[in-house]
Amino acid sequence: MRIYEMRLKLPSSARDWRYNLDEDVRHSWKRFLKAFQEKYCKARTS
């Protein structure tokens, strides 16, 4: 899946977050994935 196709599948809050990323992050899958994981996939601690 391409990054620009993924934006259609994101909830509005995630689309807004994506829009505010630097352009180089939005256009690099590796950088985008890292930023997404840092924002939305935080480790759970007990």
N, C-alpha and C positions, 0 to 999 in steps of 0.2 A: 504494500500500500504506500502510496506517495504521501508526503507530508501535507500537500495541499488538499488531498482527498480526505485526510484524517480530520481536518477542521470541520467537515460537514457532520461528523459523527460525535463531536465533542459537545457537552452541555455548554450553555451560554457562558457560565463563569470560567470554564476552561478555555473557551474561544477568546474571551477577553484577556485572559492571562497570556495566551499564545500571541495575541496581537501586540502585547506590550513587550515581548521579547526582542532582543537585538536581532536584526535581519540575518546576521551570520548564524545565529542559533536556530532561527526558524527554517533556514535552508539547508541545514546539516542534520541528517537523521541522528547521528551519534550525539551531537550537542543537544539537540531537541530532546532526545530520550533521557539524557542525563538530567537536564533541567526539569523535565516532567516527573521523573522519579524522585528528585529532591523535593519537589513541591507536593506531589500527590501520593507518593508511596513511602511515607516515612515509616521507619521501623517501629514496631509496637514494643513497649517495654512493660513488664509486669510489676 
